[in-house]
Amino acid sequence: MRRSLKYGLYGAALAGVVAGTAAFATAASATPVTLRVDGQDKKINTSASDVTGALKGAGYTLSSHDIVAPGAQSKIHAHETIVYNRGRLLHLDVDGKNVVVWTTAPTVADALAQLGYPTSDFVSVSRSTRLPIGEISLSLRSPKKVTVVDHGKPHAVTTTAAPVRQLLTALKVKLAK
């Protein structure tokens, strides 16, 4: 009985040494990199050999609408930064016309600037709103120059009001029956 106890203790000690050595070797072979996901930095250690593997190991899956730099198949180098911007689907109603586009911009303002819409356009949500991963619907109205004739007097105005009633309310014009 004493001999089996002695061998059991030797076995447990040996298993601990082997496990500790394996853990140390694995940690030592991991490559430290920085992931910049949608503008947010996260430091990770990866044993992946390429960018796709590092992203997958961190819980991200590349789609055809995402942007990654260096390229997805690029080899990983210690202390490099991997930039990963995820795609977002925008459903836009631009002055009554439906437009569907993909963007990797993190905010409404960034997306509209990338798409070439001026800051003078009315947007249905705050421009500082962060775009969700997935889909979002937005309405845009560009400024229009109109002339309102009130009691025979023309008034030239620029407006982003959609219905005429909204414009007249903003101008404090009251309609008779």
TIVEX-436498 format. One record per atom (N, C-alpha, C): residue number from 1; residue in three letters; atom name; x, y, z. Coordinates in steps of 0.1 Angstrom, whole numbers. Last residue first. Layout:
<pts>
NUM	Ala	CA	X	Y	Z
...
</pts>
This chain:
<pts>
177	Lys	N	-606	781	-439
177	Lys	CA	-613	769	-444
177	Lys	C	-614	769	-459
176	Ala	N	-572	794	-440
176	Ala	CA	-586	795	-438
176	Ala	C	-593	782	-443
175	Leu	N	-541	787	-423
175	Leu	CA	-550	785	-435
175	Leu	C	-565	787	-431
174	Lys	N	-515	805	-411
174	Lys	CA	-528	799	-408
174	Lys	C	-536	798	-420
173	Val	N	-481	803	-408
173	Val	CA	-491	806	-417
173	Val	C	-504	798	-414
172	Lys	N	-457	798	-395
172	Lys	CA	-468	804	-387
172	Lys	C	-479	810	-397
171	Leu	N	-438	784	-406
171	Leu	CA	-438	798	-410
171	Leu	C	-449	805	-403
170	Ala	N	-444	759	-396
170	Ala	CA	-431	765	-392
170	Ala	C	-431	780	-396
169	Thr	N	-468	755	-409
169	Thr	CA	-468	756	-394
169	Thr	C	-455	763	-390
168	Leu	N	-459	752	-435
168	Leu	CA	-468	763	-432
168	Leu	C	-468	765	-417
167	Leu	N	-444	728	-433
167	Leu	CA	-437	741	-437
167	Leu	C	-446	753	-433
166	Gln	N	-464	710	-426
166	Gln	CA	-453	712	-417
166	Gln	C	-446	726	-420
165	Arg	N	-480	711	-449
165	Arg	CA	-486	715	-436
165	Arg	C	-475	719	-426
164	Val	N	-464	699	-468
164	Val	CA	-466	714	-469
164	Val	C	-471	719	-456
163	Pro	N	-441	675	-455
163	Pro	CA	-454	679	-460
163	Pro	C	-455	694	-460
162	Ala	N	-412	680	-449
162	Ala	CA	-417	671	-459
162	Ala	C	-431	675	-464
161	Ala	N	-388	706	-446
161	Ala	CA	-401	701	-442
161	Ala	C	-406	691	-453
160	Thr	N	-366	719	-451
160	Thr	CA	-364	704	-452
160	Thr	C	-378	697	-448
159	Thr	N	-363	750	-469
159	Thr	CA	-369	741	-459
159	Thr	C	-366	726	-462
158	Thr	N	-361	783	-476
158	Thr	CA	-354	771	-477
158	Thr	C	-359	762	-466
157	Val	N	-382	808	-491
157	Val	CA	-377	801	-480
157	Val	C	-370	788	-484
156	Ala	N	-396	838	-501
156	Ala	CA	-387	827	-505
156	Ala	C	-381	821	-493
155	His	N	-428	849	-503
155	His	CA	-417	847	-493
155	His	C	-409	835	-498
154	Pro	N	-450	872	-518
154	Pro	CA	-442	860	-520
154	Pro	C	-431	861	-509
153	Lys	N	-482	882	-510
153	Lys	CA	-468	885	-508
153	Lys	C	-460	873	-509
152	Gly	N	-509	874	-511
152	Gly	CA	-503	881	-522
152	Gly	C	-489	885	-521
151	His	N	-512	860	-487
151	His	CA	-519	873	-489
151	His	C	-513	881	-500
150	Asp	N	-483	844	-494
150	Asp	CA	-492	846	-483
150	Asp	C	-498	860	-484
149	Val	N	-466	821	-511
149	Val	CA	-473	834	-513
149	Val	C	-484	835	-503
148	Val	N	-435	808	-509
148	Val	CA	-448	807	-503
148	Val	C	-455	821	-505
147	Thr	N	-412	791	-527
147	Thr	CA	-418	804	-525
147	Thr	C	-432	802	-520
146	Val	N	-383	771	-518
146	Val	CA	-397	773	-522
146	Val	C	-401	787	-520
145	Lys	N	-357	750	-519
145	Lys	CA	-360	764	-520
145	Lys	C	-374	765	-526
144	Lys	N	-349	724	-497
144	Lys	CA	-356	728	-509
144	Lys	C	-359	743	-508
143	Pro	N	-325	702	-483
143	Pro	CA	-332	715	-483
143	Pro	C	-337	718	-497
142	Ser	N	-334	667	-481
142	Ser	CA	-325	677	-485
142	Ser	C	-332	691	-485
141	Arg	N	-339	643	-457
141	Arg	CA	-346	653	-466
141	Arg	C	-336	664	-469
140	Leu	N	-339	609	-449
140	Leu	CA	-331	621	-452
140	Leu	C	-340	630	-460
139	Ser	N	-344	583	-425
139	Ser	CA	-350	592	-435
139	Ser	C	-341	605	-436
138	Leu	N	-332	550	-420
138	Leu	CA	-331	564	-418
138	Leu	C	-339	572	-429
137	Ser	N	-329	519	-405
137	Ser	CA	-336	527	-414
137	Ser	C	-335	541	-410
136	Ile	N	-305	493	-401
136	Ile	CA	-311	505	-396
136	Ile	C	-318	512	-407
135	Glu	N	-291	461	-393
135	Glu	CA	-298	470	-402
135	Glu	C	-303	482	-394
134	Gly	N	-259	452	-381
134	Gly	CA	-271	448	-386
134	Gly	C	-277	459	-395
133	Ile	N	-248	470	-355
133	Ile	CA	-243	459	-364
133	Ile	C	-257	453	-368
132	Pro	N	-259	504	-355
132	Pro	CA	-259	490	-349
132	Pro	C	-253	481	-359
131	Leu	N	-242	534	-353
131	Leu	CA	-249	525	-361
131	Leu	C	-248	511	-355
130	Arg	N	-247	559	-329
130	Arg	CA	-238	548	-334
130	Arg	C	-247	539	-342
129	Thr	N	-256	593	-335
129	Thr	CA	-260	579	-332
129	Thr	C	-251	569	-337
128	Ser	N	-250	618	-343
128	Ser	CA	-240	612	-334
128	Ser	C	-244	597	-330
127	Arg	N	-272	626	-357
127	Arg	CA	-260	623	-365
127	Arg	C	-250	616	-356
126	Ser	N	-303	614	-346
126	Ser	CA	-292	622	-344
126	Ser	C	-280	617	-352
125	Val	N	-327	607	-373
125	Val	CA	-321	604	-360
125	Val	C	-308	613	-358
124	Ser	N	-335	617	-398
124	Ser	CA	-345	613	-388
124	Ser	C	-340	609	-374
123	Val	N	-320	646	-410
123	Val	CA	-319	632	-407
123	Val	C	-329	628	-396
122	Phe	N	-317	671	-435
122	Phe	CA	-324	666	-423
122	Phe	C	-323	651	-422
121	Asp	N	-286	683	-448
121	Asp	CA	-298	674	-449
121	Asp	C	-304	671	-436
120	Ser	N	-263	696	-443
120	Ser	CA	-275	705	-443
120	Ser	C	-288	696	-444
119	Thr	N	-242	680	-447
119	Thr	CA	-247	681	-433
119	Thr	C	-259	690	-432
118	Pro	N	-248	660	-477
118	Pro	CA	-243	672	-470
118	Pro	C	-249	672	-455
117	Tyr	N	-237	627	-485
117	Tyr	CA	-248	636	-482
117	Tyr	C	-243	648	-474
116	Gly	N	-217	609	-492
116	Gly	CA	-217	622	-499
116	Gly	C	-229	630	-496
115	Leu	N	-211	586	-479
115	Leu	CA	-220	585	-490
115	Leu	C	-222	598	-497
114	Gln	N	-195	596	-458
114	Gln	CA	-189	587	-468
114	Gln	C	-198	586	-480
113	Ala	N	-215	611	-445
113	Ala	CA	-203	618	-451
113	Ala	C	-197	609	-461
112	Leu	N	-231	591	-435
112	Leu	CA	-237	601	-445
112	Leu	C	-226	608	-452
111	Ala	N	-213	578	-418
111	Ala	CA	-219	571	-429
111	Ala	C	-224	581	-440
110	Asp	N	-207	597	-399
110	Asp	CA	-197	592	-407
110	Asp	C	-202	585	-420
109	Ala	N	-234	601	-388
109	Ala	CA	-226	612	-394
109	Ala	C	-215	607	-404
108	Val	N	-239	576	-377
108	Val	CA	-247	581	-388
108	Val	C	-240	592	-395
107	Thr	N	-209	557	-371
107	Thr	CA	-219	566	-367
107	Thr	C	-227	570	-380
106	Pro	N	-190	539	-383
106	Pro	CA	-196	536	-369
106	Pro	C	-207	545	-365
105	Ala	N	-190	525	-416
105	Ala	CA	-189	537	-407
105	Ala	C	-196	534	-393
104	Thr	N	-192	507	-435
104	Thr	CA	-185	503	-423
104	Thr	C	-183	514	-413
103	Thr	N	-223	501	-453
103	Thr	CA	-212	510	-448
103	Thr	C	-205	503	-437
102	Trp	N	-245	495	-480
102	Trp	CA	-237	490	-469
102	Trp	C	-226	500	-466
101	Val	N	-278	507	-489
101	Val	CA	-264	507	-490
101	Val	C	-257	500	-478
100	Val	N	-307	515	-506
100	Val	CA	-301	505	-497
100	Val	C	-286	504	-500
99	Val	N	-332	539	-509
99	Val	CA	-318	535	-512
99	Val	C	-313	526	-502
98	Asn	N	-362	552	-520
98	Asn	CA	-355	542	-512
98	Asn	C	-342	539	-518
97	Lys	N	-372	586	-520
97	Lys	CA	-367	575	-528
97	Lys	C	-359	565	-519
96	Gly	N	-381	606	-503
96	Gly	CA	-391	597	-509
96	Gly	C	-385	586	-517
95	Asp	N	-356	618	-496
95	Asp	CA	-366	626	-503
95	Asp	C	-377	617	-510
94	Val	N	-345	588	-490
94	Val	CA	-339	601	-494
94	Val	C	-349	608	-502
93	Asp	N	-344	565	-468
93	Asp	CA	-355	571	-475
93	Asp	C	-350	585	-478
92	Leu	N	-322	537	-465
92	Leu	CA	-324	551	-465
92	Leu	C	-336	555	-473
91	His	N	-310	513	-447
91	His	CA	-321	515	-455
91	His	C	-325	530	-455
90	Leu	N	-278	499	-444
90	Leu	CA	-286	511	-442
90	Leu	C	-298	511	-452
89	Leu	N	-260	476	-427
89	Leu	CA	-269	478	-438
89	Leu	C	-278	490	-434
88	Arg	N	-225	475	-420
88	Arg	CA	-238	478	-415
88	Arg	C	-247	481	-427
87	Gly	N	-195	456	-414
87	Gly	CA	-205	462	-423
87	Gly	C	-218	464	-416
86	Arg	N	-168	464	-392
86	Arg	CA	-179	455	-396
86	Arg	C	-189	463	-404
85	Asn	N	-134	466	-394
85	Asn	CA	-146	474	-394
85	Asn	C	-157	466	-400
84	Tyr	N	-104	461	-379
84	Tyr	CA	-116	453	-384
84	Tyr	C	-128	462	-382
83	Val	N	-70	460	-379
83	Val	CA	-81	469	-380
83	Val	C	-93	461	-386
82	Ile	N	-45	450	-359
82	Ile	CA	-54	445	-369
82	Ile	C	-67	453	-369
81	Thr	N	-12	459	-352
81	Thr	CA	-26	462	-350
81	Thr	C	-34	457	-362
80	Glu	N	15	439	-338
80	Glu	CA	8	446	-349
80	Glu	C	-6	449	-345
79	His	N	28	423	-320
79	His	CA	26	437	-316
79	His	C	20	445	-328
78	Ala	N	40	399	-343
78	Ala	CA	39	404	-329
78	Ala	C	37	419	-328
77	His	N	20	392	-371
77	His	CA	33	396	-366
77	His	C	31	402	-352
76	Ile	N	3	369	-392
76	Ile	CA	4	377	-380
76	Ile	C	18	380	-375
75	Lys	N	-3	370	-427
75	Lys	CA	4	364	-415
75	Lys	C	4	374	-404
74	Ser	N	-34	375	-444
74	Ser	CA	-21	379	-440
74	Ser	C	-16	372	-427
73	Gln	N	-60	369	-451
73	Gln	CA	-50	358	-451
73	Gln	C	-36	362	-447
72	Ala	N	-72	395	-448
72	Ala	CA	-77	383	-440
72	Ala	C	-67	372	-440
71	Gly	N	-49	423	-448
71	Gly	CA	-58	413	-454
71	Gly	C	-61	401	-445
70	Pro	N	-44	443	-417
70	Pro	CA	-40	438	-431
70	Pro	C	-50	427	-435
69	Ala	N	-78	450	-422
69	Ala	CA	-64	453	-426
69	Ala	C	-54	450	-415
68	Val	N	-110	446	-434
68	Val	CA	-100	442	-424
68	Val	C	-86	445	-430
67	Ile	N	-145	452	-436
67	Ile	CA	-131	456	-440
67	Ile	C	-121	452	-429
66	Asp	N	-175	435	-446
66	Asp	CA	-165	440	-436
66	Asp	C	-152	444	-443
65	His	N	-191	422	-464
65	His	CA	-193	437	-462
65	His	C	-183	443	-452
64	Ser	N	-187	395	-462
64	Ser	CA	-182	402	-474
64	Ser	C	-184	417	-473
63	Ser	N	-175	390	-428
63	Ser	CA	-185	389	-438
63	Ser	C	-180	397	-451
62	Leu	N	-157	372	-402
62	Leu	CA	-157	381	-413
62	Leu	C	-169	379	-423
61	Thr	N	-165	369	-369
61	Thr	CA	-166	362	-382
61	Thr	C	-166	373	-393
60	Tyr	N	-150	368	-337
60	Tyr	CA	-155	376	-348
60	Tyr	C	-155	367	-361
59	Gly	N	-136	357	-315
59	Gly	CA	-151	357	-315
59	Gly	C	-157	364	-326
58	Ala	N	-110	355	-314
58	Ala	CA	-115	366	-306
58	Ala	C	-130	366	-307
57	Gly	N	-106	335	-333
57	Gly	CA	-102	332	-319
57	Gly	C	-108	342	-310
56	Lys	N	-112	351	-356
56	Lys	CA	-121	339	-352
56	Lys	C	-119	336	-337
55	Leu	N	-90	368	-356
55	Leu	CA	-104	373	-354
55	Leu	C	-113	362	-350
54	Ala	N	-70	349	-360
54	Ala	CA	-70	358	-348
54	Ala	C	-83	363	-346
53	Gly	N	-77	338	-385
53	Gly	CA	-77	330	-373
53	Gly	C	-77	338	-360
52	Thr	N	-75	361	-402
52	Thr	CA	-88	354	-400
52	Thr	C	-88	346	-388
51	Val	N	-47	365	-400
51	Val	CA	-56	375	-394
51	Val	C	-70	369	-392
50	Asp	N	-28	335	-390
50	Asp	CA	-32	346	-399
50	Asp	C	-43	355	-393
49	Ser	N	-21	318	-370
49	Ser	CA	-10	322	-379
49	Ser	C	-14	333	-388
48	Ala	N	-30	320	-335
48	Ala	CA	-34	319	-349
48	Ala	C	-22	323	-358
47	Ser	N	-27	324	-309
47	Ser	CA	-18	314	-315
47	Ser	C	-21	312	-330
46	Thr	N	-27	356	-294
46	Thr	CA	-33	346	-303
46	Thr	C	-22	336	-307
45	Asn	N	-37	379	-271
45	Asn	CA	-26	370	-274
45	Asn	C	-33	359	-282
44	Ile	N	-49	413	-274
44	Ile	CA	-51	398	-273
44	Ile	C	-38	391	-275
43	Lys	N	-64	444	-267
43	Lys	CA	-52	436	-268
43	Lys	C	-55	421	-265
42	Lys	N	-85	464	-285
42	Lys	CA	-85	453	-276
42	Lys	C	-72	445	-278
41	Asp	N	-100	495	-294
41	Asp	CA	-88	487	-293
41	Asp	C	-90	476	-282
40	Gln	N	-125	505	-316
40	Gln	CA	-122	502	-302
40	Gln	C	-111	492	-301
39	Gly	N	-132	508	-343
39	Gly	CA	-126	519	-336
39	Gly	C	-122	517	-321
38	Asp	N	-141	483	-350
38	Asp	CA	-150	495	-351
38	Asp	C	-145	506	-343
37	Val	N	-115	470	-334
37	Val	CA	-128	466	-339
37	Val	C	-137	478	-338
36	Arg	N	-84	463	-334
36	Arg	CA	-92	476	-334
36	Arg	C	-105	473	-341
35	Leu	N	-64	443	-316
35	Leu	CA	-75	443	-325
35	Leu	C	-82	456	-323
34	Thr	N	-30	438	-313
34	Thr	CA	-41	447	-309
34	Thr	C	-52	445	-320
33	Val	N	-12	409	-302
33	Val	CA	-16	418	-312
33	Val	C	-27	427	-306
32	Pro	N	12	385	-293
32	Pro	CA	4	396	-288
32	Pro	C	1	405	-300
31	Thr	N	11	351	-298
31	Thr	CA	15	363	-304
31	Thr	C	7	375	-299
30	Ala	N	22	323	-279
30	Ala	CA	11	332	-283
30	Ala	C	16	345	-288
29	Ser	N	42	309	-268
29	Ser	CA	41	308	-282
29	Ser	C	30	317	-288
28	Ala	N	38	312	-240
28	Ala	CA	50	318	-246
28	Ala	C	50	318	-261
27	Ala	N	15	298	-236
27	Ala	CA	15	312	-234
27	Ala	C	27	319	-241
26	Thr	N	26	272	-242
26	Thr	CA	15	277	-250
26	Thr	C	14	293	-248
25	Ala	N	45	269	-222
25	Ala	CA	49	269	-236
25	Ala	C	38	275	-245
24	Phe	N	29	270	-199
24	Phe	CA	39	280	-201
24	Phe	C	43	281	-216
23	Ala	N	14	247	-203
23	Ala	CA	7	260	-202
23	Ala	C	17	271	-204
22	Ala	N	34	228	-202
22	Ala	CA	26	230	-214
22	Ala	C	19	243	-214
21	Thr	N	43	231	-176
21	Thr	CA	52	233	-187
21	Thr	C	44	236	-200
20	Gly	N	20	224	-162
20	Gly	CA	26	237	-160
20	Gly	C	35	241	-172
19	Ala	N	18	197	-170
19	Ala	CA	7	206	-173
19	Ala	C	12	221	-172
18	Val	N	42	186	-160
18	Val	CA	39	186	-174
18	Val	C	29	196	-178
17	Val	N	39	191	-132
17	Val	CA	50	197	-139
17	Val	C	47	197	-154
16	Gly	N	16	175	-127
16	Gly	CA	16	190	-124
16	Gly	C	27	197	-132
15	Ala	N	25	150	-133
15	Ala	CA	14	156	-141
15	Ala	C	13	171	-139
14	Leu	N	44	147	-112
14	Leu	CA	48	147	-126
14	Leu	C	38	153	-135
13	Ala	N	27	147	-90
13	Ala	CA	37	157	-92
13	Ala	C	42	158	-106
12	Ala	N	12	123	-96
12	Ala	CA	6	136	-94
12	Ala	C	15	148	-96
11	Gly	N	33	104	-95
11	Gly	CA	25	106	-107
11	Gly	C	18	120	-107
10	Tyr	N	42	106	-69
10	Tyr	CA	51	109	-80
10	Tyr	C	43	112	-92
9	Leu	N	18	97	-56
9	Leu	CA	23	111	-54
9	Leu	C	33	115	-65
8	Gly	N	17	71	-66
8	Gly	CA	6	80	-69
8	Gly	C	10	95	-67
7	Tyr	N	40	60	-55
7	Tyr	CA	39	62	-70
7	Tyr	C	28	71	-74
6	Lys	N	32	61	-28
6	Lys	CA	44	68	-32
6	Lys	C	43	70	-47
5	Leu	N	10	44	-29
5	Leu	CA	8	58	-24
5	Leu	C	20	66	-29
4	Ser	N	22	21	-36
4	Ser	CA	12	26	-45
4	Ser	C	9	41	-41
3	Arg	N	38	16	-13
3	Arg	CA	45	18	-26
3	Arg	C	35	24	-36
2	Arg	N	20	12	7
2	Arg	CA	29	24	8
2	Arg	C	35	27	-6
1	Met	N	8	-12	0
1	Met	CA	0	0	0
1	Met	C	9	13	0
</pts>
